Amino acid sequence: MIADGYTPDFVDILREFVAEMPGLLSELASQRTAGDLEKAGRIAHQIKGSAANFGFTATSQAAAAIEHAAKAGSWGDFDADFEKARSGWEAALVELRDKRNVNL
């Protein structure tokens, strides 16, 4: 066991997700700019599930709101929800690094 009780395999998978997440958030923002609601919904779905699997609740919930709005054919409160997803992600990284001793 390493990193405050996490197994090495878990930490490896977490590192992959940490490396992937900035690109997912960037792509989600790009789809908003491009006006592609369907793609934005698919990306939000991916973020929602992955973030939930790692316990990043704020990010997952915000992505779920974006996905739900997209399924309803609307951007909803995309800007606010995107900011919640992004800031939740940043807060999760701080906690992992500083409070959980996960070397990312």
DSSP file (Angstrom, degrees, kcal/mol; ACC not computed):
  #  RESIDUE AA STRUCTURE BP1 BP2  ACC     N-H-->O    O-->H-N    N-H-->O    O-->H-N    TCO  KAPPA ALPHA  PHI   PSI    X-CA   Y-CA   Z-CA
    1    1 A M              0   0    0      0, 0.0     2,-0.3     0, 0.0     6,-0.2   0.000 360.0 360.0 360.0 137.7    0.0    0.0    0.0
    2    2 A I  B  >  +A    6   0A   0      4,-3.0     4,-1.3     1,-0.2   100,-0.1  -0.859 360.0  38.5-136.0 173.3    1.2    3.5   -0.9
    3    3 A A  T >4 S-     0   0    0     -2,-0.3     3,-1.0     1,-0.2    -1,-0.2   0.929 131.8 -39.7  51.0  63.6   -0.2    7.0   -0.9
    4    4 A D  T 34 S-     0   0    0      1,-0.3    -1,-0.2    97,-0.1     3,-0.1   0.870 125.1 -37.9  58.9  39.9   -2.3    7.0    2.2
    5    5 A G  T 34 S+     0   0    0      1,-0.3     2,-0.3     0, 0.0    -1,-0.3   0.373 101.6 131.4  97.8  -4.7   -3.6    3.5    1.7
    6    6 A Y  B <<  -A    2   0A   0     -4,-1.3    -4,-3.0    -3,-1.0    -1,-0.3  -0.606  57.0-120.0 -81.7 141.8   -4.1    3.4   -2.1
    7    7 A T     >  -     0   0    0     -2,-0.3     4,-2.4    -6,-0.2     5,-0.2  -0.413  22.5-113.8 -74.7 155.7   -2.6    0.4   -3.9
    8    8 A P  H  > S+     0   0    0      0, 0.0     4,-2.2     0, 0.0     5,-0.1   0.881 117.8  53.5 -57.5 -38.5    0.0    0.9   -6.6
    9    9 A D  H  > S+     0   0    0      2,-0.2     4,-2.1     1,-0.2     5,-0.2   0.917 108.8  48.6 -63.4 -42.4   -2.4   -0.3   -9.3
   10   10 A F  H  > S+     0   0    0      1,-0.2     4,-2.8     2,-0.2    -1,-0.2   0.926 110.7  50.6 -62.2 -44.7   -5.0    2.3   -8.2
   11   11 A V  H  X S+     0   0    0     -4,-2.4     4,-2.6     1,-0.2    -1,-0.2   0.884 108.3  53.0 -63.1 -38.1   -2.5    5.1   -8.2
   12   12 A D  H  X S+     0   0    0     -4,-2.2     4,-1.8     2,-0.2    -1,-0.2   0.928 111.8  44.8 -62.1 -44.5   -1.4    4.1  -11.7
   13   13 A I  H  X S+     0   0    0     -4,-2.1     4,-2.1     1,-0.2    -2,-0.2   0.902 112.6  52.3 -65.9 -41.0   -5.0    4.3  -13.0
   14   14 A L  H  X S+     0   0    0     -4,-2.8     4,-2.9     1,-0.2    -2,-0.2   0.912 106.7  53.1 -60.7 -43.4   -5.5    7.5  -11.1
   15   15 A R  H  X S+     0   0    0     -4,-2.6     4,-2.2     1,-0.2    -1,-0.2   0.895 107.4  51.8 -60.2 -40.1   -2.4    9.0  -12.7
   16   16 A E  H  X S+     0   0    0     -4,-1.8     4,-1.7     2,-0.2    -1,-0.2   0.931 111.7  46.5 -61.1 -44.8   -3.7    8.1  -16.2
   17   17 A F  H  X S+     0   0    0     -4,-2.1     4,-2.4     1,-0.2    -2,-0.2   0.914 110.3  52.8 -64.2 -43.1   -7.0    9.8  -15.4
   18   18 A V  H  < S+     0   0    0     -4,-2.9    -1,-0.2     1,-0.2    -2,-0.2   0.885 110.7  48.1 -59.8 -39.3   -5.2   12.9  -14.0
   19   19 A A  H  < S+     0   0    0     -4,-2.2     4,-0.4    -5,-0.2    -1,-0.2   0.838 115.8  44.6 -69.4 -32.3   -3.2   13.1  -17.2
   20   20 A E  H >X S+     0   0    0     -4,-1.7     4,-1.8    -5,-0.2     3,-0.5   0.795  96.3  74.8 -82.1 -30.9   -6.4   12.7  -19.4
   21   21 A M  H 3X S+     0   0    0     -4,-2.4     4,-2.7     1,-0.2     5,-0.3   0.852  88.6  55.3 -60.7 -42.5   -8.7   15.1  -17.5
   22   22 A P  H 3> S+     0   0    0      0, 0.0     4,-2.3     0, 0.0    -1,-0.2   0.906 110.2  48.7 -58.0 -38.2   -7.2   18.5  -18.7
   23   23 A G  H <> S+     0   0    0     -3,-0.5     4,-2.6    -4,-0.4    -2,-0.2   0.888 110.4  50.8 -66.3 -39.0   -7.7   17.4  -22.3
   24   24 A L  H  X S+     0   0    0     -4,-1.8     4,-2.4     2,-0.2    -1,-0.2   0.926 111.9  46.6 -64.5 -44.4  -11.3   16.3  -21.5
   25   25 A L  H  X S+     0   0    0     -4,-2.7     4,-2.3     2,-0.2    -2,-0.2   0.909 113.4  49.2 -64.1 -41.0  -12.1   19.6  -19.9
   26   26 A S  H  X S+     0   0    0     -4,-2.3     4,-2.3    -5,-0.3    -2,-0.2   0.915 111.6  48.6 -63.3 -42.9  -10.5   21.5  -22.8
   27   27 A E  H  X S+     0   0    0     -4,-2.6     4,-2.2     2,-0.2    -2,-0.2   0.883 109.0  53.5 -66.1 -37.9  -12.4   19.4  -25.3
   28   28 A L  H  X S+     0   0    0     -4,-2.4     4,-1.5     1,-0.2    -1,-0.2   0.933 110.6  46.4 -61.4 -45.4  -15.7   20.0  -23.5
   29   29 A A  H  X S+     0   0    0     -4,-2.3     4,-2.1     1,-0.2    -2,-0.2   0.886 110.6  53.9 -63.3 -38.6  -15.1   23.8  -23.6
   30   30 A S  H  X S+     0   0    0     -4,-2.3     4,-2.4     1,-0.2    -1,-0.2   0.872 105.3  52.9 -63.9 -37.6  -14.2   23.5  -27.3
   31   31 A Q  H  X>S+     0   0    0     -4,-2.2     5,-2.1     2,-0.2     4,-1.0   0.846 107.1  52.6 -68.8 -32.2  -17.4   21.8  -28.1
   32   32 A R  H  <5S+     0   0    0     -4,-1.5     3,-0.5     2,-0.2    -2,-0.2   0.938 111.2  46.6 -64.5 -45.8  -19.3   24.6  -26.4
   33   33 A T  H  <5S+     0   0    0     -4,-2.1    -2,-0.2     1,-0.2    -1,-0.2   0.888 114.2  47.6 -61.9 -39.8  -17.5   27.1  -28.5
   34   34 A A  H  <5S-     0   0    0     -4,-2.4    -1,-0.2    -5,-0.1    -2,-0.2   0.643 110.1-125.3 -76.5 -15.1  -18.2   25.0  -31.6
   35   35 A G  T  <5 +     0   0    0     -4,-1.0     2,-1.2    -3,-0.5    -3,-0.2   0.711  59.1 146.8  78.4  20.2  -21.8   24.7  -30.6
   36   36 A D     >< +     0   0    0     -5,-2.1     4,-2.2     1,-0.2    -1,-0.2  -0.703  17.8 173.6 -95.2  88.7  -21.8   20.9  -30.8
   37   37 A L  H  > S+     0   0    0     -2,-1.2     4,-2.3     1,-0.2    -1,-0.2   0.861  75.2  55.0 -63.0 -39.5  -24.2   19.9  -28.0
   38   38 A E  H  > S+     0   0    0      2,-0.2     4,-1.9     1,-0.2    -1,-0.2   0.939 111.1  43.2 -63.0 -48.0  -24.1   16.2  -28.8
   39   39 A K  H  > S+     0   0    0      1,-0.2     4,-2.5     2,-0.2     5,-0.2   0.900 112.3  54.1 -65.3 -39.6  -20.4   15.9  -28.5
   40   40 A A  H  X S+     0   0    0     -4,-2.2     4,-2.7     1,-0.2    -1,-0.2   0.909 107.7  51.1 -60.1 -41.3  -20.4   18.1  -25.4
   41   41 A G  H  X S+     0   0    0     -4,-2.3     4,-2.0     2,-0.2    -1,-0.2   0.887 109.7  49.4 -63.1 -39.8  -22.9   15.7  -23.8
   42   42 A R  H  X S+     0   0    0     -4,-1.9     4,-1.9     2,-0.2    -2,-0.2   0.905 112.9  46.5 -67.0 -41.2  -20.8   12.7  -24.6
   43   43 A I  H  X S+     0   0    0     -4,-2.5     4,-2.6     2,-0.2    -2,-0.2   0.918 111.3  51.7 -67.2 -42.5  -17.7   14.3  -23.1
   44   44 A A  H  X S+     0   0    0     -4,-2.7     4,-2.9     1,-0.2    -2,-0.2   0.889 108.0  53.3 -60.0 -39.2  -19.6   15.4  -20.0
   45   45 A H  H  X S+     0   0    0     -4,-2.0     4,-2.3     2,-0.2    -1,-0.2   0.918 109.5  47.8 -61.5 -43.8  -20.8   11.8  -19.7
   46   46 A Q  H  X S+     0   0    0     -4,-1.9     4,-2.4     2,-0.2     5,-0.3   0.924 113.9  46.4 -63.9 -45.2  -17.3   10.5  -19.8
   47   47 A I  H  X S+     0   0    0     -4,-2.6     4,-2.8     1,-0.2     5,-0.3   0.931 110.9  53.8 -61.8 -45.5  -16.1   13.1  -17.2
   48   48 A K  H  X S+     0   0    0     -4,-2.9     4,-2.1    -5,-0.2    -2,-0.2   0.935 113.2  41.4 -55.0 -51.4  -19.1   12.4  -15.0
   49   49 A G  H  X S+     0   0    0     -4,-2.3     4,-2.2     2,-0.2    -1,-0.2   0.926 117.1  45.5 -67.6 -46.3  -18.4    8.7  -14.8
   50   50 A S  H  X S+     0   0    0     -4,-2.4     4,-1.2    -5,-0.2    -2,-0.2   0.926 114.0  48.8 -65.2 -44.1  -14.7    8.8  -14.5
   51   51 A A  H  <>S+     0   0    0     -4,-2.8     5,-2.9    -5,-0.3     3,-0.4   0.901 111.1  51.1 -62.6 -40.0  -14.8   11.5  -11.8
   52   52 A A  H ><5S+     0   0    0     -4,-2.1     3,-1.3    -5,-0.3    -1,-0.2   0.896 103.6  58.7 -63.6 -40.1  -17.4    9.6   -9.9
   53   53 A N  H 3<5S+     0   0    0     -4,-2.2    -1,-0.2     1,-0.3    -2,-0.2   0.810 111.4  41.4 -60.1 -30.1  -15.3    6.4  -10.0
   54   54 A F  T 3<5S-     0   0    0     -4,-1.2    -1,-0.3    -3,-0.4    -2,-0.2   0.390 119.7-107.4 -99.2   2.3  -12.5    8.3   -8.2
   55   55 A G  T < 5 +     0   0    0     -3,-1.3     2,-1.7    -4,-0.4    -3,-0.2   0.689  69.0 145.2  83.1  19.0  -14.8   10.1   -5.8
   56   56 A F     >< +     0   0    0     -5,-2.9     4,-2.4     1,-0.2     5,-0.2  -0.585  20.5 171.3 -88.5  75.8  -14.5   13.6   -7.3
   57   57 A T  H  >  +     0   0    0     -2,-1.7     4,-3.0     1,-0.2     5,-0.3   0.866  66.7  51.3 -60.7 -46.4  -18.1   14.4   -6.5
   58   58 A A  H  > S+     0   0    0      1,-0.2     4,-2.1     2,-0.2    -1,-0.2   0.918 114.1  44.9 -61.4 -43.1  -18.1   18.1   -7.4
   59   59 A T  H  > S+     0   0    0      2,-0.2     4,-2.4     1,-0.2    -1,-0.2   0.922 114.5  48.9 -66.0 -43.9  -16.7   17.5  -10.8
   60   60 A S  H  X S+     0   0    0     -4,-2.4     4,-2.3     1,-0.2    -2,-0.2   0.917 111.8  48.2 -62.4 -44.9  -19.0   14.5  -11.4
   61   61 A Q  H  X S+     0   0    0     -4,-3.0     4,-1.8     2,-0.2    -1,-0.2   0.894 112.3  48.4 -65.4 -39.9  -22.1   16.4  -10.4
   62   62 A A  H  X S+     0   0    0     -4,-2.1     4,-1.8    -5,-0.3    -1,-0.2   0.913 112.3  48.5 -67.3 -41.6  -21.3   19.4  -12.6
   63   63 A A  H  X S+     0   0    0     -4,-2.4     4,-2.8     1,-0.2    -2,-0.2   0.873 108.3  55.7 -64.8 -36.2  -20.6   17.2  -15.6
   64   64 A A  H  X S+     0   0    0     -4,-2.3     4,-2.8     2,-0.2    -1,-0.2   0.888 105.4  51.8 -62.7 -38.7  -23.9   15.4  -14.9
   65   65 A A  H  X S+     0   0    0     -4,-1.8     4,-2.3     2,-0.2    -1,-0.2   0.904 110.9  47.5 -64.4 -40.8  -25.7   18.7  -15.1
   66   66 A I  H  X S+     0   0    0     -4,-1.8     4,-2.5     2,-0.2    -2,-0.2   0.933 113.4  48.1 -64.3 -45.7  -24.1   19.4  -18.4
   67   67 A E  H  X S+     0   0    0     -4,-2.8     4,-2.5     2,-0.2    -2,-0.2   0.923 111.0  50.6 -60.6 -45.1  -24.9   16.0  -19.7
   68   68 A H  H  X S+     0   0    0     -4,-2.8     4,-1.4     1,-0.2    -1,-0.2   0.923 111.4  47.5 -60.9 -45.7  -28.5   16.2  -18.5
   69   69 A A  H  <>S+     0   0    0     -4,-2.3     5,-2.7     1,-0.2     3,-0.3   0.918 111.0  52.0 -62.0 -42.8  -29.0   19.6  -20.2
   70   70 A A  H ><5S+     0   0    0     -4,-2.5     3,-1.6     1,-0.2    -2,-0.2   0.907 106.9  52.3 -61.5 -41.8  -27.4   18.3  -23.4
   71   71 A K  H 3<5S+     0   0    0     -4,-2.5    -1,-0.2     1,-0.3    -2,-0.2   0.811 108.1  52.5 -63.6 -28.4  -29.8   15.3  -23.5
   72   72 A A  T 3<5S-     0   0    0     -4,-1.4    -1,-0.3    -3,-0.3    -2,-0.2   0.442 123.3-108.3 -85.5  -0.5  -32.7   17.8  -23.1
   73   73 A G  T < 5S+     0   0    0     -3,-1.6     2,-0.3     1,-0.3    -3,-0.2   0.773  83.4 105.0  82.4  26.9  -31.3   19.7  -26.1
   74   74 A S  S   <S-     0   0    0     -5,-2.7    -1,-0.3    -8,-0.1    -2,-0.2  -0.947  70.3-137.3-138.2 155.2  -30.1   22.7  -24.2
   75   75 A W    >   -     0   0    0     -2,-0.3     3,-1.1     1,-0.2    -5,-0.2   0.614  44.0-178.8 -82.6 -13.5  -26.8   24.2  -23.0
   76   76 A G  T 3   -     0   0    0      1,-0.2     2,-0.3    -7,-0.2     3,-0.2  -0.235  65.9 -22.1  53.6-133.0  -28.5   24.9  -19.7
   77   77 A D  T 3> S+     0   0    0      1,-0.2     4,-2.9   -12,-0.1     5,-0.3  -0.370  86.0 154.0-101.6  50.7  -26.2   26.6  -17.3
   78   78 A F  H <>  +     0   0    0     -3,-1.1     4,-3.5    -2,-0.3     5,-0.3   0.880  66.1  51.0 -50.3 -50.5  -23.1   25.3  -19.1
   79   79 A D  H  > S+     0   0    0      1,-0.2     4,-2.1    -3,-0.2    -1,-0.2   0.919 115.3  41.6 -59.4 -46.0  -20.7   28.1  -18.1
   80   80 A A  H  > S+     0   0    0     -3,-0.2     4,-2.1     2,-0.2    -1,-0.2   0.914 117.5  47.6 -66.9 -42.7  -21.5   27.8  -14.4
   81   81 A D  H  X S+     0   0    0     -4,-2.9     4,-2.4     2,-0.2    -2,-0.2   0.890 110.9  51.3 -67.1 -38.4  -21.5   24.0  -14.5
   82   82 A F  H  X S+     0   0    0     -4,-3.5     4,-2.9    -5,-0.3    -1,-0.2   0.921 109.4  50.5 -63.2 -42.8  -18.3   24.0  -16.4
   83   83 A E  H  X S+     0   0    0     -4,-2.1     4,-2.9    -5,-0.3     5,-0.3   0.892 110.0  50.5 -62.7 -38.8  -16.7   26.3  -13.9
   84   84 A K  H  X S+     0   0    0     -4,-2.1     4,-2.3     2,-0.2    -1,-0.2   0.907 111.7  48.1 -64.3 -41.1  -17.9   24.0  -11.1
   85   85 A A  H  X S+     0   0    0     -4,-2.4     4,-2.0     2,-0.2    -2,-0.2   0.936 115.3  44.6 -63.6 -46.2  -16.4   21.0  -12.9
   86   86 A R  H  X S+     0   0    0     -4,-2.9     4,-2.3     2,-0.2    -2,-0.2   0.937 116.6  43.7 -65.4 -48.2  -13.1   22.7  -13.4
   87   87 A S  H  X S+     0   0    0     -4,-2.9     4,-2.3     1,-0.2    -1,-0.2   0.865 112.7  53.3 -69.1 -34.2  -12.8   24.1   -9.9
   88   88 A G  H  X S+     0   0    0     -4,-2.3     4,-2.1    -5,-0.3    -1,-0.2   0.895 108.9  50.4 -63.3 -39.4  -13.9   20.8   -8.4
   89   89 A W  H  X S+     0   0    0     -4,-2.0     4,-2.2     2,-0.2    -2,-0.2   0.928 110.2  48.7 -63.4 -46.4  -11.2   19.1  -10.4
   90   90 A E  H  X S+     0   0    0     -4,-2.3     4,-2.0     1,-0.2    -2,-0.2   0.900 111.4  49.8 -62.4 -40.5   -8.5   21.6   -9.2
   91   91 A A  H  X S+     0   0    0     -4,-2.3     4,-2.3     1,-0.2    -1,-0.2   0.884 108.8  53.0 -65.0 -38.4   -9.6   21.1   -5.6
   92   92 A A  H  X S+     0   0    0     -4,-2.1     4,-2.6     1,-0.2    -2,-0.2   0.899 107.6  51.3 -64.1 -40.4   -9.5   17.4   -5.9
   93   93 A L  H  X S+     0   0    0     -4,-2.2     4,-2.6     2,-0.2     5,-0.3   0.915 109.0  50.6 -63.4 -42.1   -5.9   17.5   -7.2
   94   94 A V  H  X>S+     0   0    0     -4,-2.0     4,-3.2     1,-0.2     5,-0.6   0.931 111.6  48.3 -60.6 -45.1   -4.9   19.7   -4.3
   95   95 A E  I  X>S+     0   0    0     -4,-2.3     5,-2.0     1,-0.2     4,-1.7   0.928 111.9  48.9 -63.0 -44.1   -6.4   17.2   -1.9
   96   96 A L  I  <5S+     0   0    0     -4,-2.6     6,-3.1     3,-0.2    -1,-0.2   0.928 120.1  36.6 -60.7 -44.6   -4.8   14.3   -3.5
   97   97 A R  I  <5S+     0   0    0     -4,-2.6     4,-0.2     4,-0.2    -2,-0.2   0.937 130.0  27.0 -75.1 -47.2   -1.4   15.9   -3.5
   98   98 A D  I  <5S+     0   0    0     -4,-3.2    -3,-0.2    -5,-0.3    -2,-0.2   0.835 132.4  26.5 -91.2 -34.6   -1.4   17.7   -0.2
   99   99 A K  I  <<S+     0   0    0     -4,-1.7    -3,-0.2    -5,-0.6    -4,-0.1   0.744 128.6  36.6-103.8 -26.8   -3.8   15.9    2.0
  100  100 A R  S   <S-     0   0    0     -5,-2.0    -3,-0.2    -6,-0.2    -4,-0.2   0.465  96.5-130.0-106.1  -4.1   -3.7   12.3    0.7
  101  101 A N        +     0   0    0     -6,-0.3     2,-0.6     1,-0.2    -4,-0.2   0.846  47.5 159.5  60.0  37.1    0.0   12.3   -0.2
  102  102 A V        -     0   0    0     -6,-3.1     2,-1.0    -7,-0.2    -1,-0.2  -0.836  36.2-141.9 -92.3 120.0   -0.6   10.9   -3.7
  103  103 A N              0   0    0     -2,-0.6   -88,-0.1     1,-0.2    -6,-0.1  -0.718 360.0 360.0 -84.6 102.7    2.4   11.7   -5.9
  104  104 A L              0   0    0     -2,-1.0    -1,-0.2   -11,-0.1    -7,-0.0   0.403 360.0 360.0 -99.0 360.0    0.9   12.6   -9.3
